Amino acid sequence: MDEYAWPTGPECRPRTWCGREATVAALPVEARITGEVIGRQRFGVFIGIDGVPNAVALAEITAMPHGMGLPALGAIVSGEVLWHATHNHQVKVRLDSGC
């Protein structure tokens, strides 16, 4: 398997913001999140957010602690919401150093 992967499979179905207002309300800026890494790319990781199935988080390498490598697929990570990217339906997060 390639080191980098896009989210795939039925559990990683395309996520929509049909409930955008509810998603933003559930995940305000500075909210704490936990979830599973469902995709990896050179620029960061995609995270399925626990308890918020209509959203996917993106933690870019610029929002990871200095020296932290990309978490593996399936890793459970946590962090803080930085902002909401409506144009591509993502919740941008900064990962904690303990990941």
C-alpha positions as CSV (number, residue, x, y, z in Angstrom):
1,M,0.0,0.0,0.0
2,D,1.2,3.5,-0.8
3,E,2.3,5.6,2.2
4,Y,-0.2,8.3,1.1
5,A,-3.9,7.6,0.7
6,W,-7.1,9.5,0.1
7,P,-10.1,8.5,2.3
8,T,-11.9,5.5,0.7
9,G,-14.4,2.8,1.6
10,P,-18.0,3.0,2.8
11,E,-17.1,4.4,6.2
12,C,-15.4,7.3,4.4
13,R,-18.2,8.1,2.0
14,P,-18.2,11.6,0.6
15,R,-19.2,13.9,3.4
16,T,-21.4,16.8,2.8
17,W,-22.3,19.9,4.7
18,C,-26.1,19.5,4.3
19,G,-26.0,20.3,8.0
20,R,-23.3,23.0,7.8
21,E,-24.8,25.2,10.5
22,A,-25.1,22.3,12.9
23,T,-21.5,21.2,12.1
24,V,-20.1,24.7,12.6
25,A,-22.1,25.0,15.8
26,A,-20.9,21.6,17.1
27,L,-17.3,22.5,16.2
28,P,-16.6,26.2,16.9
29,V,-13.2,27.7,16.6
30,E,-11.0,26.5,19.5
31,A,-13.2,23.4,20.1
32,R,-11.4,20.2,20.9
33,I,-11.8,17.3,18.5
34,T,-10.8,13.6,18.4
35,G,-11.0,11.3,15.5
36,E,-9.4,8.7,13.3
37,V,-7.0,9.4,10.4
38,I,-8.9,8.4,7.3
39,G,-6.5,9.7,4.7
40,R,-2.9,10.9,4.3
41,Q,-1.2,13.2,1.8
42,R,2.2,14.9,1.8
43,F,0.5,18.1,2.9
44,G,-1.4,16.6,5.9
45,V,-4.0,14.2,7.2
46,F,-7.7,13.9,6.9
47,I,-9.6,13.0,10.1
48,G,-13.1,11.5,10.6
49,I,-14.3,13.5,13.6
50,D,-15.9,11.6,16.4
51,G,-19.6,12.5,16.8
52,V,-19.8,14.7,13.7
53,P,-20.3,12.5,10.7
54,N,-21.1,15.3,8.3
55,A,-17.6,16.8,8.5
56,V,-14.0,15.9,7.8
57,A,-11.1,17.6,9.4
58,L,-7.8,18.4,7.7
59,A,-4.6,18.9,9.7
60,E,-2.0,20.3,7.4
61,I,1.7,19.8,8.2
62,T,1.9,23.5,9.0
63,A,-0.6,23.0,11.8
64,M,1.3,20.1,13.4
65,P,3.8,20.4,16.2
66,H,7.4,21.0,15.0
67,G,9.1,17.7,14.3
68,M,5.9,15.7,14.3
69,G,5.5,13.2,11.5
70,L,2.3,12.4,9.6
71,P,0.1,10.1,11.8
72,A,-0.6,6.7,10.3
73,L,-3.9,5.7,8.7
74,G,-6.2,4.6,11.5
75,A,-4.4,6.5,14.2
76,I,-6.5,8.3,16.8
77,V,-5.6,12.0,17.0
78,S,-6.8,15.0,18.8
79,G,-6.5,18.7,18.3
80,E,-8.2,22.1,18.2
81,V,-10.4,23.6,15.5
82,L,-8.7,26.5,13.7
83,W,-11.4,27.5,11.2
84,H,-14.0,26.2,8.7
85,A,-13.3,26.0,5.0
86,T,-16.7,26.2,3.5
87,H,-15.5,26.0,-0.1
88,N,-14.2,22.4,0.4
89,H,-16.3,21.3,3.4
90,Q,-13.4,20.9,5.8
91,V,-12.8,21.7,9.4
92,K,-9.2,22.8,9.7
93,V,-7.5,21.6,12.9
94,R,-4.1,21.9,14.7
95,L,-3.0,18.6,16.1
96,D,-1.7,18.1,19.6
97,S,1.9,17.1,20.2
98,G,0.8,13.9,22.0
99,C,-0.5,12.4,18.7
